[in-house]
Amino acid sequence: MLILFLLPLMLLIAVLIKFDSPGPVLFIQERVGARRCVHNGRMQWEVVTFPFYKFRSMVHGADQSMHQAQVAAFVDGHLEETKENTVKLVNDPRVTRVGHILRKTSLDELPQLFNVLKGDMSLVGPRPVPTYEAARYEPRHWQRLTALPGITGWWQVYGRGQVPFETMVTMDLEYIRSQSLWLDLKLLTLTIPAILSQRGAN
């Protein structure tokens, strides 16, 4: 229903991206998440990778090494003493003019509705992470992937990308322990003012 309702907006965004800079409309990246599976008659979570969709907000073919270095520092806790304690790069020179607007409004995330339709993600849950972030995880960090990944969640609403990595993991684990339909509806509702505040959006 959301895809049908938002389709005109998504088509407009696609046109603006094409006019703004050369390259594809979508940015597709391999992400790490989880899915339920049955093993020896028991339901359990299995770590999987899947193609993750976003509207392209950077120049086509942008060097990923800058973000990989930022992610490494974030996971290792080396950003906690700085004002830019976020997994996102601040003032990223690779971001296009339209890309700045998409990121500020989180409209670049809309194509993930197709990930939800495919069953890779849910509307609410821990964020799926790039493979190069998962590669730095310690065993305890993998617990945050024991749920279907989501477009929004506890961390996105209450942390909005501005809390240390260990706090993010704690918030995701708290969501997993408390997960319910009512909590999901609450987080979906609170996502709107969180986006409008533009806190943590780069």
C-alpha positions as CSV (number, residue, x, y, z in Angstrom):
1,M,0.0,0.0,0.0
2,L,2.8,2.4,0.8
3,I,4.6,1.7,-2.5
4,L,1.4,2.5,-4.4
5,F,0.8,5.6,-2.4
6,L,4.4,6.9,-2.7
7,L,5.0,5.8,-6.3
8,P,4.4,9.3,-7.8
9,L,6.9,10.7,-5.3
10,M,9.5,8.0,-6.1
11,L,9.1,8.6,-9.8
12,L,9.7,12.3,-9.3
13,I,12.8,11.6,-7.2
14,A,14.1,9.2,-9.9
15,V,13.7,12.0,-12.5
16,L,15.5,14.6,-10.3
17,I,18.4,12.2,-9.7
18,K,18.8,11.6,-13.5
19,F,18.8,15.3,-14.2
20,D,21.2,16.1,-11.4
21,S,24.1,13.7,-12.1
22,P,24.9,10.8,-14.5
23,G,24.5,7.3,-13.3
24,P,21.8,4.9,-12.1
25,V,18.8,6.0,-10.0
26,L,19.3,3.3,-7.4
27,F,22.3,2.6,-5.2
28,I,22.4,-1.2,-4.5
29,Q,24.7,-2.5,-1.8
30,E,25.1,-6.0,-0.3
31,R,23.9,-5.8,3.3
32,V,24.0,-8.2,6.2
33,G,20.7,-9.1,8.0
34,A,18.9,-12.2,9.2
35,R,16.0,-14.4,8.4
36,R,14.1,-17.2,10.2
37,C,14.9,-20.8,9.3
38,V,14.2,-24.2,10.7
39,H,17.2,-26.3,11.8
40,N,16.6,-29.7,13.4
41,G,13.0,-28.9,13.9
42,R,13.8,-25.7,15.8
43,M,13.2,-22.1,14.6
44,Q,16.3,-20.0,14.6
45,W,17.9,-16.9,13.0
46,E,20.3,-17.2,10.2
47,V,22.7,-14.4,9.1
48,V,22.2,-13.7,5.4
49,T,23.2,-11.0,2.8
50,F,20.9,-9.4,0.4
51,P,20.8,-6.5,-2.1
52,F,19.8,-3.4,-0.3
53,Y,18.1,-0.5,-2.2
54,K,18.4,3.2,-1.8
55,F,18.1,6.2,-4.1
56,R,21.5,7.2,-5.2
57,S,22.6,10.3,-3.3
58,M,26.3,10.3,-4.3
59,V,28.2,10.7,-7.5
60,H,28.2,7.4,-9.5
61,G,31.2,5.2,-8.8
62,A,32.1,7.1,-5.6
63,D,35.1,5.8,-3.7
64,Q,33.8,3.7,-0.8
65,S,37.1,3.8,1.2
66,M,36.1,7.0,3.0
67,H,32.9,5.4,4.4
68,Q,34.7,2.1,5.2
69,A,37.3,4.0,7.3
70,Q,34.5,5.9,9.1
71,V,32.6,2.7,9.8
72,A,35.8,1.0,11.2
73,A,36.4,4.0,13.5
74,F,32.7,3.9,14.6
75,V,32.7,0.2,15.4
76,D,36.1,0.4,17.2
77,G,34.9,3.3,19.3
78,H,37.4,5.8,18.0
79,L,34.7,8.5,17.3
80,E,33.3,8.6,20.8
81,E,35.4,11.6,21.8
82,T,34.5,13.7,18.8
83,K,31.4,15.7,17.8
84,E,31.0,13.5,14.7
85,N,30.3,10.3,16.6
86,T,28.2,8.9,13.8
87,V,28.5,6.1,11.2
88,K,27.6,8.7,8.6
89,L,30.2,11.0,7.1
90,V,29.6,14.7,7.8
91,N,29.9,17.1,4.8
92,D,30.7,14.2,2.5
93,P,32.0,15.7,-0.8
94,R,30.7,12.7,-2.8
95,V,27.0,13.7,-2.1
96,T,25.2,15.3,-5.0
97,R,22.9,18.4,-4.8
98,V,19.7,16.3,-4.9
99,G,21.5,13.7,-2.6
100,H,21.8,16.3,0.1
101,I,18.0,16.9,0.1
102,L,17.3,13.2,0.0
103,R,19.5,12.5,3.0
104,K,18.2,15.4,5.0
105,T,14.6,14.2,4.5
106,S,15.5,10.4,4.5
107,L,13.7,10.1,1.2
108,D,16.7,8.1,-0.1
109,E,15.4,5.2,2.0
110,L,12.1,4.8,0.2
111,P,13.2,2.0,-2.2
112,Q,13.7,-0.2,0.9
113,L,9.9,-0.7,0.8
114,F,10.7,-3.1,-2.1
115,N,13.1,-4.9,0.3
116,V,10.1,-5.2,2.7
117,L,8.0,-6.5,-0.2
118,K,10.6,-9.1,-1.0
119,G,10.8,-10.3,2.6
120,D,14.4,-9.2,3.1
121,M,13.4,-6.5,5.6
122,S,10.6,-5.3,7.9
123,L,9.3,-1.8,8.4
124,V,10.8,-1.9,11.9
125,G,13.9,-3.6,13.1
126,P,17.7,-3.3,13.5
127,R,19.3,-1.7,10.5
128,P,21.1,-4.1,8.1
129,V,24.8,-3.3,7.8
130,P,27.4,-3.3,5.0
131,T,29.5,-6.4,4.8
132,Y,32.6,-4.4,5.8
133,E,30.9,-3.3,9.0
134,A,29.8,-6.9,9.9
135,A,33.4,-8.0,9.3
136,R,34.5,-6.0,12.3
137,Y,31.8,-7.4,14.7
138,E,32.8,-9.3,17.8
139,P,30.6,-12.4,18.7
140,R,28.4,-10.4,21.1
141,H,27.6,-7.8,18.4
142,W,26.0,-10.4,16.1
143,Q,23.1,-10.6,18.6
144,R,21.7,-7.4,17.1
145,L,21.0,-9.4,13.9
146,T,18.6,-11.9,15.6
147,A,15.6,-10.1,14.1
148,L,14.4,-9.2,10.7
149,P,16.2,-5.9,9.7
150,G,14.1,-2.8,9.4
151,I,13.8,0.5,7.7
152,T,13.3,2.2,11.0
153,G,13.8,1.1,14.6
154,W,14.7,2.0,18.2
155,W,18.1,3.3,17.3
156,Q,16.8,5.4,14.4
157,V,14.2,7.1,16.5
158,Y,16.0,7.6,19.8
159,G,19.7,7.6,18.6
160,R,19.2,8.9,15.1
161,G,22.7,8.0,14.1
162,Q,24.3,10.1,16.9
163,V,25.2,7.5,19.6
164,P,28.3,5.4,19.9
165,F,28.4,1.9,18.3
166,E,28.0,0.0,21.7
167,T,25.0,2.1,22.5
168,M,23.5,1.3,19.1
169,V,23.9,-2.4,19.8
170,T,22.3,-2.0,23.3
171,M,19.4,-0.2,21.8
172,D,18.9,-2.9,19.1
173,L,19.0,-5.6,21.7
174,E,16.5,-3.8,23.9
175,Y,14.2,-3.6,20.9
176,I,14.6,-7.3,20.1
177,R,13.8,-8.3,23.8
178,S,10.7,-6.0,23.8
179,Q,9.5,-6.5,20.3
180,S,5.7,-6.4,19.8
181,L,3.2,-5.0,17.4
182,W,2.4,-2.1,19.7
183,L,6.1,-1.2,20.0
184,D,6.5,-1.3,16.2
185,L,3.5,0.9,15.7
186,K,4.9,3.4,18.3
187,L,8.3,3.5,16.6
188,L,6.7,3.9,13.2
189,T,4.7,6.9,14.5
190,L,7.8,8.4,16.2
191,T,9.8,8.0,13.0
192,I,8.0,11.0,11.4
193,P,9.0,13.6,14.0
194,A,12.5,12.1,14.1
195,I,12.8,12.6,10.3
196,L,11.3,16.1,10.5
197,S,13.9,17.1,13.1
198,Q,16.7,16.2,10.7
199,R,18.8,15.3,13.7
200,G,21.6,13.0,12.6
201,A,20.8,13.4,8.9
202,N,23.8,14.0,6.7
